[in-house]
Every structure is written in structure tokens, then in C-alpha cells.
Amino acid sequence: MAILSEATNAPSQLASALAAGVESISDNQQVSFTRYSRFVSPLDGFIFWINTSSSVAYSGSLHQTIDQRQEEDETIAVNHIVFTSTAEITQFNFISSDTLFVGTWVSDGVTVQVVFNEATSVYRQAGLWHYVGDAVYPALQAQLVQSISDIPVAPIVSNSLPIWLSQNSFAPVYPSYLVPSNVVPPYIVAHVDSTEPLGQFMVLTWPDPIGSGMNELSSNQLMQDRVQLTLYGFNNQAAIQYLASLIQYSVNTDAFGFCNSPAIKDEKRIQSEISAIAMKKKIDITASYYQSTANALAQRLIVQAALSAVTIT
């Protein structure tokens, strides 16, 4: 029969044996992780990650699986990575949503960058931690930049998103799929579902003189977007007031027009652990607008962001 001292000592013996195995199969491999800081463009909410030139190396075993994919718009090799460490990497567990650690190493002569978004199969008695993630896809590598000077100074989107991001007097407004981690209501998410032209053709404004280049070429066209606004943390009265403010803004500024009769709809967002539903509502809007108006509001957003930064300083 095992006595208490033997049972207590068993996990450390297991951990020592597994640690020796990891060191053996990895040949004491080290992976360098570089810290990136999150930057949200005030123009249209696009997210970039800026290299802070701060790096740290961790020892562990690297497992790589390559999945070749052929899509309509790209052919890529998706690198699935499992990094097994004999020590818990606390930087991966407690970093804020404004910080990203990107692992970098060379595989078959190609530099691979990976961000781990999952810690799986953690068995503390074994003393092993498995971190899982994919290498950064080629289409998204442009979002990792070396300095703030590499970030575009003009809007990226070509739709009405800047119009909805500017309607933030009731709560912060985020672009769909770019909501910060673990944000607490109230907040609003703007999703542009589709964009269609209403005008016959775009009106191009050529640079003067014309031969000076195309970098200042601008266009304007009457467009129509189908927009879905998701409201979290709004009761009925607050949602009515928010919709009324959009109507009043349309009347006062003519920045956009309504092509439908929007209504406030309740949505179900559940969590079984607390047997409750969230305060979630949606407003579907079909809006008409000029591209030049969306661009002008984007420029106003960056001016407001600059003034806020000065005020905070």
C-alpha cells in the first residue's frame, strides 16, 4: 500500500520523467516570442499589432501539422502548432487584450509566425502545458506591423461603417468581428452585411494636375448598405432613445437616409450556468449614403481620437 509520502512524491517523479522526454525529443529547442501592442484605427476600427521590440524565449517541444487549402481567393498552407512546455507561461494566460505574443521560428527555410489562442490538455501533476494555435495566415500578415508609421493613414473600408462608428454617444460602437476581448456591456456592434450602388456610376475626382499621380484619386457614389446593429446592455427605453438619435442625426445632417422602417428586435443570448439571458437587441437598417460622407466622418473620427489623446496626456 502506498503511504502518504509516496503519493505526494508521485507527481514530481512523473513530471521529471516527462520533462526529460520533452527535452530529449525537442533537443532543448527554444522559441522566441515577440510582444506586439494593439492599435485600433480611429478611421474605421481596423486592428493592427505593432512590434514593441520586446522578446522572450521559452524552451519546449514544437509540433507542426501542415494543412494545404485551396480556396476561391487564396491557396495557403495552414500551419497548426502545438508548443509543449514544462513550465506554465503566465504571459499567455494573463495578458490583456491589448497585448499579443507572436512566436517566430524558421521551418524549411520559411519564417513562421504563430499566436496561441488555446491552452489544452493541461495536467498539472504531469508538469506539461500544451499551447495550440495557427501560424498567421498570409492574408492577415499585413496586420502585424513593425512600427506605427506602417499603419495606413486613410480609411480601409469602402462602406458606411464610419457612419455607425461615429454614433457612439450612448455606448462604444465596434465593427463586427473586432469587438475587444471580454468587453462588458453596454456596447454596440455594427455589421455591414452588403453594399450595393444606387447611383449609375462613381464620380471620380482626379488629382490636379492629372499627371501628378493616382495617390490622391478619390471617388463618390450613392450607395446602399444593409446594416445590422447589435445592442448589448440596453433596455427597451435606452434602445428607443438610441434609434431616435439615429433618426434625428439623419434628419439634421443628411449623412445617411433610411430605405426601410427599422424596428428594435429582442435576441436570445444565453448561458446555462446562470440560467439567464443577456440584454441583447438588434436593429436592421437599410441605409443610403454618399461614399464621400462616410470618408468625411472617418476623417472626423481620427481628429476626435487625436484630441482625446491630447486631453488624456
Buried (B, 14 or more C-beta within 10 A) or exposed (E): EEEEEEEEEEBEEBBEEBBEBBBEEBEEBEBEBBBBBBBBBBBBBBEBBBBEEEEEEBBBBBBBEEEEEEEEEEEBEEBBBBBBBBEBBEEBEEEEEEBBBBBBBEEEEEEBBBBBEEBEEEEEEBBBBBBBBBBBBEEEEEBBBEEEEEBEEEBEBBBBBBBBBBBBEBBBBBBBEEBBEEEEBBBBBBBBEEBEEEBEEBBEEEEEEEEEEEEEEBEBBBBBBBBBBBBBBBEEEBBEEBBEEBEEBBEEEEBBEBBEEBEBEEEEEEEEEEEEEEBBBBBBBBBBBBBBBBBBBBBBBBEEBEEEEEEEE
